[in-house]
Amino acid sequence: MAKKEYVPLFETRQFKGRILFRCIAASILLGICFIIMYRIRYFPVGGKAERWTWIGLFLSELWFSFYWLLTTVCRWNAVIRIPFIHRLSQRFGKELPGIDIFVCTADPLIEPPSLVVNTVLSMMAYDYPPEKLSVYLSDDGGSNLLFYAMLEAANFSKTWLPFCKKFQVESTSPEAYFRTASELVNVQEWLSVKKLYEDMKMRIETTTKLNQIPEYIQKQHKGFREWDFVSSKHDHQTILQILIDGRDTNAVDIEGNPLPTLVYLAREKRPQYHHHFKAGSMNALIRVSSKITNAPIILNVDCDMYSNNSNTIKSSLCIFMDEEKGDEIGYVQFPQCFYNLTKNEIYEYCYNYMGSGCFHRRETLCGKKYEKNYKVDWKKINDKKVDETASFLEETCKVLASCTFEHNTPWGKEMGLKYGTPVEDVVTGISIQCNGWKSIYLNPEREGFLGVAPITLLQNLVQHKRWAEGELQLFFSRYCPLLYGHRKIPLKLQLIYSTYKLWAANCLATWYIVVVPCLCLLKGISLFPKISSPWVLPFVYVTFVHRAYSLAEFLWCGGTFRGWCNDQRIWLFKRTTSYLFAFFETILKLLGHSQLNFVVTAKVADEDVSKRYDQELIEFGAASPMFDILATLAMLNLFGSLGASKKATMDADQDSKVLDQFGLQILLCLVLVTINLPVYQALFFRKDNGKMPTSVMYKSIVFALLACMLA
């Protein structure tokens, strides 16, 4: 009877177009089989160069086929989840669990305080009982400027939160709301709140620019005294301040409603101790929050990822609190989306599990393994209370964020986020699933979070280099999904994880395809079937159908044709630069010649760069080995295309024979030239500061000519 009355809090539906995808995938697989047959059957018996270039191309095609199979496995049985928020409210009413929200920041210059404040305010303004909501800021820069900004945010929240509730604001970041809001329900109140926000923002930015807190402000809060003992951002004691105590009856907004708890933490740092970057910051937050609020659900976000959907928390709770399937869910991941994308997305932004925007059960982060009959008693969890005063908690919890607390403990190994990798979130996700928990990817119609995407090509490539390097390091570590996940998670899930772990390994095959056919064209070595041969059909079919389906899918998801072209371009740029550096740095690290480092991507850019980004001009503008590579490969394919054209036009009688024998190679070079049009523009035609540096232009021409001469 009970089962008949059960109504799920979320629904799983098959993804539309699944049958079409499978049919196309099967036909592509058949085409790949014919390509492999051709490579084996027509193996050259002539010169040494012909044999080795043929073998190299065959191995590259085998790699691409293998990687395509991995990505196809990922999508073979795609599903979507639909949460039913109204059922959650009807079933649990006020018996909802507490939520601890972690916001992490590392550098006030790269991640300005005004940006962090907007993220914090957006988290505080969720459509959720404020007495059950707590926001923790981890300031790994140990900046008194950010502490001051948080005090301003705490004060402004008294006006902002009731405003959001009254007008049902969805984008609860003040900056985002006032930038995009078009309808004024109450003009006078709207303008009043906007002025309060702009005044606050001006005070924060002025203080940040001066890099100094006025004395009269420092006297207003005891927390500023902590910086009297700070030597530098790399050498200071734990600073912990409860700025708003949600239990305090005086902590109310302008309408008398309770405010969420707000906590500032700068964990202890000493030069002689490794602080483990973001993973160490998160682990300190897990421990400190366990003593102050100890909510059973933890949400972690980057400092630039503001809330764009006031019901995001309730959507995730529909998963966790479902009576039949919810107890086995360890975490719920929302996609990373960005508000500053251009219409045609000149840089590819497709991120899935990246830690930010992820809801975890606290137990999973503390290393608990899932047991078959595990059931959560939400009422019992909600009855837990913390009785200590805020000042007492501030003092007693400092030790939990000290440098020495983790020594000889499981933290960073069996508990918390894992150390020793720049992609701590990914290895933590694997570990949770290997402990028996399941995960769900939730992608609601209205984005849950919006962040700031890098607006220069170099920032984008460096960010992907860091991710690809971390992923490949995991593949060669004890956390390799095929080994660590053996008999713990399904084989399909192991393969899906391996798809991301092997990002960087794509560089070798990609380099071969970009460089060797072009040089062989100049040398007169044919690598593909003649245009007149029936064997050309599988090559054309696989390439055309694969890319055509990609384009159709891109357009169906709301993209544009130019956006798809940009996507292909950045795909090539990443594989020939980011993944290349990531691959060799990983090899060097395995050999003991490289040290782990962490790069924070800048969240601000100067006005000229932003203007060019809005005009959809790719930003080069700096000398970098990555740009040397891009420019050299672009010039190499340009010279190859010109050489082929010269060969075809010098003898009119041989024209048709050249096109017949080298048609696919010439087409490949022309496609690569087309993809690299923005590179040629930046090398020779652009006059703005976003063009390629002159040194890059000279080096690329010299390197490309040398390669052609050697060929």
LUMMIDREN-711549 format. One record per residue (C-alpha): residue in one letter; z, y, x. Coordinates in steps of 0.2 Angstrom, whole numbers, padded with zeros to 4 digits, always signed. Last residue first. Example, Ala and Ser with C-alpha at 12.3 -4.5 7.8 and 13.67 -1.06 7.14 Angstrom:
residues 2
S+0036-0005+0068/A+0039-0022+0062/
END
This chain:
residues 711
A-0230+0090+0301/L-0222+0099+0316/M-0232+0114+0312/C-0227+0114+0294/A-0208+0112+0299/L-0210+0126+0311/L-0218+0137+0298/A-0204+0134+0286/F-0191+0138+0299/V-0199+0154+0304/I-0203+0160+0286/S-0185+0156+0281/K-0177+0165+0296/Y-0187+0181+0293/M-0183+0182+0275/V-0164+0178+0277/S-0163+0192+0290/T-0170+0204+0278/P-0156+0201+0265/M-0162+0193+0249/K-0163+0206+0235/G-0147+0211+0224/N-0146+0228+0233/D-0161+0234+0224/K-0179+0234+0231/R-0186+0218+0225/F-0203+0212+0231/F-0203+0201+0246/L-0188+0190+0247/A-0180+0193+0230/Q-0197+0190+0221/Y-0200+0175+0232/V-0183+0168+0227/P-0186+0173+0208/L-0202+0163+0209/N-0194+0147+0216/I-0196+0136+0200/T-0214+0141+0200/V-0216+0136+0218/L-0207+0119+0215/V-0219+0116+0200/L-0234+0120+0212/C-0227+0108+0225/L-0225+0094+0212/L-0243+0097+0205/I-0250+0096+0223/Q-0241+0080+0225/L-0247+0073+0209/G-0265+0078+0212/F-0266+0071+0230/Q-0279+0058+0228/D-0289+0064+0213/L-0287+0083+0218/V-0293+0079+0236/K-0308+0068+0229/S-0313+0082+0217/D-0314+0095+0230/Q-0323+0084+0243/D-0340+0090+0239/A-0333+0108+0238/D-0327+0107+0256/M-0315+0121+0261/T-0309+0123+0243/A-0298+0108+0242/K-0290+0109+0260/K-0287+0127+0257/S-0278+0124+0241/A-0268+0110+0249/G-0262+0122+0263/L-0258+0136+0250/S-0247+0123+0241/G-0239+0117+0256/F-0236+0135+0262/L-0227+0139+0246/N-0217+0123+0246/L-0211+0127+0264/M-0207+0145+0258/A-0196+0140+0244/L-0187+0127+0255/T-0184+0140+0268/A-0178+0153+0255/L-0166+0141+0247/I-0159+0135+0264/D-0156+0152+0271/F-0148+0157+0254/M-0135+0143+0256/P-0132+0148+0274/S-0127+0165+0267/A-0132+0183+0270/A-0128+0193+0254/G-0138+0201+0240/F-0143+0186+0230/E-0140+0191+0212/I-0152+0183+0200/L-0159+0197+0188/E-0155+0194+0170/Q-0154+0212+0166/D-0136+0210+0161/Y-0133+0202+0178/R-0142+0217+0186/K-0130+0229+0177/S-0115+0218+0182/V-0120+0219+0201/D-0122+0238+0200/E-0105+0240+0191/D-0095+0230+0204/A-0089+0213+0200/V-0073+0205+0193/K-0067+0187+0191/A-0068+0182+0209/T-0068+0163+0211/V-0052+0157+0220/V-0057+0145+0234/F-0045+0131+0240/N-0045+0122+0257/L-0043+0105+0263/Q-0046+0103+0282/S-0061+0096+0290/H-0064+0085+0306/G-0055+0069+0301/L-0070+0058+0299/L-0067+0057+0281/K-0066+0076+0281/L-0083+0077+0290/I-0090+0066+0277/T-0083+0077+0263/E-0090+0092+0272/F-0107+0084+0273/F-0108+0080+0254/A-0101+0097+0249/F-0113+0106+0259/L-0128+0097+0252/Y-0121+0097+0234/S-0119+0116+0235/T-0136+0119+0243/T-0151+0108+0238/R-0143+0100+0223/K-0136+0117+0217/F-0152+0126+0219/L-0162+0112+0210/W-0150+0112+0194/I-0150+0131+0195/R-0169+0131+0193/Q-0169+0118+0179/D-0156+0128+0169/N-0166+0144+0172/C-0181+0135+0164/W-0170+0130+0149/G-0164+0148+0147/R-0182+0154+0147/F-0185+0141+0133/T-0170+0147+0123/G-0154+0139+0119/G-0146+0135+0102/C-0141+0117+0104/W-0158+0112+0097/L-0167+0122+0110/F-0158+0113+0124/E-0161+0096+0116/A-0179+0099+0114/L-0180+0105+0132/S-0171+0089+0139/Y-0182+0078+0128/A-0198+0087+0136/R-0190+0084+0153/H-0188+0066+0151/V-0204+0064+0142/F-0214+0073+0155/T-0207+0065+0170/V-0206+0047+0164/Y-0224+0048+0156/V-0232+0056+0171/F-0225+0043+0183/P-0228+0029+0171/L-0247+0035+0168/V-0252+0037+0186/W-0253+0018+0188/P-0269+0019+0177/S-0278+0026+0193/S-0290+0041+0191/I-0276+0053+0196/K-0273+0043+0211/P-0256+0035+0213/F-0242+0045+0223/L-0237+0046+0241/S-0253+0052+0249/I-0253+0056+0267/G-0264+0070+0272/K-0253+0079+0285/L-0252+0095+0274/L-0248+0084+0259/C-0236+0074+0268/L-0226+0090+0272/C-0225+0094+0254/P-0221+0076+0248/V-0207+0076+0262/V-0197+0093+0257/V-0193+0094+0239/I-0192+0075+0235/Y-0182+0071+0251/W-0170+0086+0248/T-0167+0079+0230/A-0164+0061+0237/L-0151+0068+0249/C-0142+0081+0238/N-0139+0068+0224/A-0123+0062+0233/A-0115+0078+0229/W-0114+0074+0210/L-0107+0057+0214/K-0090+0059+0207/Y-0097+0066+0191/T-0107+0051+0186/S-0093+0040+0193/Y-0082+0046+0179/I-0094+0040+0166/L-0096+0023+0176/Q-0077+0020+0175/L-0077+0025+0157/K-0091+0012+0153/L-0081-0001+0163/P-0066+0001+0152/I-0049+0008+0159/K-0036-0002+0168/R-0045-0018+0174/H-0053-0008+0188/G-0048+0011+0186/Y-0042+0013+0204/L-0057+0003+0211/L-0072+0009+0201/P-0064+0026+0196/C-0061+0030+0215/Y-0043+0036+0215/R-0039+0027+0232/S-0051+0039+0240/F-0070+0039+0243/F-0075+0043+0225/L-0061+0056+0225/Q-0068+0065+0240/L-0085+0065+0230/E-0077+0074+0216/G-0068+0087+0227/E-0084+0091+0236/A-0093+0093+0220/W-0080+0104+0213/R-0079+0115+0229/K-0098+0116+0230/H-0100+0120+0212/Q-0089+0135+0215/V-0098+0140+0230/L-0115+0139+0221/N-0109+0150+0207/Q-0101+0163+0218/L-0117+0164+0228/L-0128+0166+0212/T-0118+0181+0206/I-0111+0183+0189/P-0097+0170+0189/A-0092+0166+0171/V-0077+0174+0163/G-0068+0164+0150/L-0068+0159+0131/F-0057+0147+0123/G-0057+0137+0107/E-0075+0140+0103/R-0079+0141+0084/E-0088+0125+0079/P-0075+0114+0087/N-0078+0104+0103/L-0063+0091+0105/Y-0064+0079+0119/I-0052+0065+0116/S-0041+0055+0128/K-0033+0038+0129/W-0017+0033+0137/G-0015+0016+0146/N-0008+0022+0163/C-0026+0022+0170/Q-0030+0035+0157/I-0016+0046+0164/S-0022+0043+0182/I-0040+0047+0178/G-0035+0064+0170/T-0024+0068+0185/V-0038+0064+0196/V-0049+0077+0186/D-0036+0090+0185/E-0032+0090+0204/V-0050+0094+0208/P-0047+0102+0225/T-0039+0086+0231/G-0023+0081+0241/Y-0010+0082+0227/K-0009+0074+0210/L-0003+0084+0194/G+0014+0078+0188/M+0023+0062+0192/E+0016+0047+0202/K+0010+0056+0217/G+0012+0075+0216/W+0030+0073+0211/P+0036+0055+0215/T+0051+0062+0225/N+0056+0062+0243/H+0053+0080+0245/E+0048+0088+0229/F+0063+0101+0228/T+0060+0107+0246/C+0048+0122+0242/S+0059+0128+0227/A+0052+0128+0209/L+0066+0117+0202/V+0079+0126+0212/K+0075+0142+0202/C+0080+0133+0186/T+0099+0136+0188/E+0097+0155+0190/E+0085+0159+0176/L+0093+0147+0164/F+0110+0155+0166/S+0102+0172+0163/A+0093+0166+0147/T+0109+0158+0140/E+0111+0139+0139/D+0110+0131+0122/V+0093+0122+0123/K+0089+0113+0107/K+0082+0096+0102/D+0079+0094+0084/N+0060+0095+0085/I+0059+0079+0095/K+0069+0070+0083/K+0058+0076+0069/W+0042+0071+0079/D+0047+0053+0081/V+0033+0047+0092/K+0028+0029+0091/Y+0024+0017+0106/N+0021-0001+0100/K+0008-0004+0113/E+0016+0005+0128/Y+0008+0020+0137/K+0014+0023+0154/K+0025+0039+0158/G+0020+0048+0173/C+0028+0065+0170/L+0011+0072+0165/T+0009+0059+0152/E+0027+0063+0145/R+0023+0081+0142/R+0009+0076+0130/H-0006+0086+0136/F-0017+0099+0129/C-0032+0105+0140/G-0041+0122+0140/S-0041+0122+0159/G-0041+0105+0166/M-0060+0105+0170/Y-0066+0091+0159/N-0083+0098+0152/Y-0092+0112+0161/C-0110+0116+0158/Y-0114+0134+0164/E-0131+0135+0172/Y-0135+0152+0179/I-0148+0164+0172/E-0141+0160+0154/N-0155+0166+0144/K-0146+0177+0132/T-0134+0182+0146/L-0117+0174+0147/N-0101+0185+0147/Y-0091+0176+0134/F-0089+0160+0142/C-0086+0142+0136/Q-0075+0128+0144/P-0074+0113+0133/F-0058+0108+0124/Q-0048+0093+0131/V-0035+0083+0121/Y-0023+0073+0131/G-0013+0057+0131/I-0019+0050+0114/E-0011+0033+0110/D+0001+0040+0097/G-0013+0049+0087/K-0022+0034+0081/E-0013+0028+0066/E-0001+0042+0061/D-0012+0057+0067/M+0000+0068+0076/F-0009+0070+0092/I-0026+0072+0085/C-0022+0084+0071/L-0011+0093+0084/S-0026+0098+0094/S-0033+0107+0079/K-0017+0115+0075/I-0016+0122+0093/T-0034+0129+0092/N-0031+0137+0075/S-0032+0155+0081/N-0049+0152+0089/N-0055+0163+0104/S-0040+0161+0115/Y-0042+0168+0132/M-0048+0159+0148/D-0047+0171+0163/C-0029+0166+0168/D-0034+0148+0168/V-0027+0138+0154/N-0014+0124+0152/L-0007+0118+0135/I+0008+0107+0135/I+0015+0097+0120/P+0032+0089+0119/A+0040+0107+0121/N+0054+0107+0134/T+0060+0125+0131/I+0070+0131+0146/K+0074+0115+0156/S+0058+0106+0154/S+0049+0123+0156/V+0055+0124+0174/R+0049+0106+0179/I+0032+0107+0171/L+0030+0125+0178/A+0033+0119+0196/N+0021+0105+0193/M+0008+0117+0188/S+0010+0128+0203/G+0009+0113+0215/A-0007+0107+0207/K-0014+0125+0208/F-0012+0126+0227/H-0003+0112+0235/H+0012+0123+0242/H+0012+0116+0260/Y+0028+0121+0268/Q+0031+0130+0285/P+0024+0147+0279/R+0037+0147+0264/K+0034+0149+0246/E+0046+0149+0231/R+0038+0148+0214/A+0033+0165+0206/L+0037+0162+0187/Y+0037+0174+0172/V+0042+0167+0155/L+0038+0173+0138/T+0046+0165+0122/P+0036+0168+0106/L+0042+0183+0096/P+0052+0182+0079/N+0046+0193+0065/G+0055+0210+0061/E+0039+0220+0057/I+0039+0229+0074/D+0041+0212+0083/V+0057+0202+0086/A+0067+0197+0101/N+0084+0203+0094/T+0088+0186+0086/D+0087+0179+0104/R+0080+0161+0103/G+0062+0167+0108/D+0069+0174+0124/I+0056+0187+0130/L+0055+0192+0148/I+0063+0176+0155/Q+0062+0179+0173/L+0060+0167+0188/I+0057+0173+0206/T+0058+0159+0218/Q+0061+0165+0236/H+0047+0173+0247/D+0035+0170+0261/H+0016+0168+0257/K+0016+0183+0245/S+0025+0192+0259/S+0042+0196+0264/V+0050+0196+0247/F+0069+0200+0247/D+0068+0218+0239/W+0055+0210+0227/E+0069+0201+0217/R+0076+0219+0212/F+0060+0221+0201/G+0068+0208+0189/K+0082+0219+0184/H+0071+0229+0173/Q+0070+0248+0169/K+0075+0254+0187/Q+0058+0248+0193/I+0049+0259+0181/Y+0058+0275+0187/E+0054+0270+0205/P+0035+0270+0202/I+0027+0252+0205/Q+0014+0253+0220/N-0003+0246+0223/L-0010+0263+0218/K-0025+0254+0210/T-0014+0241+0202/T-0002+0255+0195/T-0017+0264+0188/E-0024+0248+0181/I-0008+0244+0172/R-0005+0261+0165/M-0023+0262+0159/K-0022+0245+0151/M-0006+0250+0142/D-0014+0267+0136/E-0030+0257+0130/Y-0019+0245+0121/L-0009+0258+0112/K-0025+0267+0108/K-0032+0251+0100/V-0017+0249+0090/S-0018+0266+0083/L-0037+0265+0080/W-0035+0249+0070/E-0020+0256+0060/Q-0030+0272+0055/V-0046+0262+0052/N-0039+0249+0041/V-0051+0235+0038/L-0062+0241+0052/E-0078+0230+0054/S-0087+0229+0070/A-0074+0220+0082/T-0083+0215+0099/R-0075+0225+0112/F-0059+0229+0103/Y-0056+0210+0100/A-0061+0205+0118/E-0050+0217+0126/P-0036+0214+0114/S-0037+0195+0117/T-0034+0187+0100/S-0052+0183+0097/E-0048+0176+0079/V-0039+0190+0071/Q-0032+0186+0054/F-0030+0205+0049/K-0011+0204+0046/K-0008+0190+0059/C-0017+0199+0073/F-0008+0216+0069/P+0009+0207+0068/L+0005+0200+0086/W-0001+0216+0094/T+0013+0227+0089/K+0028+0218+0097/S+0015+0210+0109/F+0014+0228+0117/N+0031+0226+0124/A+0029+0209+0132/A+0012+0214+0139/E+0020+0229+0147/L+0033+0218+0155/M+0019+0206+0160/A+0009+0220+0169/Y+0025+0224+0179/F+0026+0206+0185/L+0008+0207+0189/L+0011+0222+0200/N+0027+0214+0207/S+0015+0201+0214/G+0020+0183+0219/G+0002+0178+0222/D+0005+0161+0215/D+0010+0169+0198/S+0014+0156+0186/L+0014+0163+0168/Y+0024+0153+0155/V+0020+0155+0136/S+0032+0148+0123/L+0028+0144+0105/K+0040+0135+0093/E+0049+0151+0088/P+0032+0159+0086/P+0027+0147+0072/Y+0008+0145+0075/D-0007+0156+0071/Y-0009+0160+0090/A-0005+0177+0096/M+0006+0173+0111/M-0009+0164+0119/S-0020+0180+0116/L-0007+0191+0124/V-0006+0180+0140/T-0025+0180+0142/N-0026+0199+0140/V-0012+0201+0152/V-0021+0191+0165/L-0036+0202+0164/S-0026+0218+0166/P-0017+0210+0180/P-0033+0208+0190/E-0039+0190+0196/I-0047+0193+0212/L-0035+0207+0218/P-0020+0200+0209/D-0022+0183+0217/A-0016+0166+0211/T-0015+0165+0193/C-0010+0151+0181/V-0006+0151+0162/F+0004+0137+0155/I+0007+0136+0137/D+0022+0126+0130/I+0020+0121+0112/G+0035+0115+0101/P+0032+0102+0087/L+0027+0106+0069/E+0040+0101+0056/K+0037+0118+0046/G+0024+0110+0035/F+0021+0092+0041/R+0009+0084+0029/Q+0002+0099+0020/S-0001+0109+0036/L-0009+0094+0045/R-0020+0091+0030/H-0026+0109+0030/I-0030+0107+0049/F-0042+0092+0046/P-0049+0089+0064/I-0068+0083+0066/R-0071+0073+0081/I-0089+0071+0088/V-0097+0055+0095/A-0109+0049+0108/N-0113+0031+0110/W-0126+0030+0124/R-0122+0047+0131/C-0112+0043+0146/V-0122+0027+0149/T-0137+0038+0150/T-0129+0048+0164/L-0126+0032+0174/L-0144+0026+0170/W-0151+0042+0176/Y-0141+0041+0192/F-0148+0023+0196/S-0166+0030+0192/F-0163+0045+0203/W-0157+0033+0217/L-0171+0021+0215/E-0183+0036+0216/S-0175+0042+0232/L-0176+0025+0239/F-0195+0024+0235/L-0198+0041+0243/G-0190+0036+0259/I-0199+0019+0259/W-0216+0028+0257/T-0212+0041+0270/W-0207+0026+0282/R-0223+0016+0278/E-0235+0031+0279/A-0228+0037+0296/K-0229+0020+0303/G-0248+0019+0300/G-0256+0007+0288/V-0249-0007+0277/P-0244+0004+0263/F-0233-0003+0249/Y-0244-0004+0234/R-0236-0018+0225/I-0218-0013+0229/R-0220+0005+0224/Y-0230+0001+0209/M-0218-0011+0202/I-0204+0002+0204/I-0214+0014+0195/F-0218+0001+0181/C-0199-0002+0179/I-0196+0017+0178/G-0208+0018+0163/L-0198+0004+0154/L-0182+0014+0157/I-0190+0029+0150/S-0195+0020+0135/A-0177+0013+0132/A-0170+0031+0135/I-0183+0038+0122/C-0177+0024+0109/R-0159+0027+0113/F-0160+0046+0111/L-0170+0044+0094/I-0156+0033+0088/R-0142+0044+0093/G-0150+0060+0085/K-0134+0066+0077/F-0118+0061+0085/Q-0108+0047+0076/R-0093+0054+0068/T-0074+0052+0071/E-0062+0060+0059/F-0046+0069+0061/L-0029+0070+0051/P-0032+0053+0043/V-0027+0049+0025/Y-0015+0034+0023/E-0012+0030+0005/K-0021+0014+0006/K-0012+0009+0022/A+0005+0012+0014/M+0000+0000+0000/
END
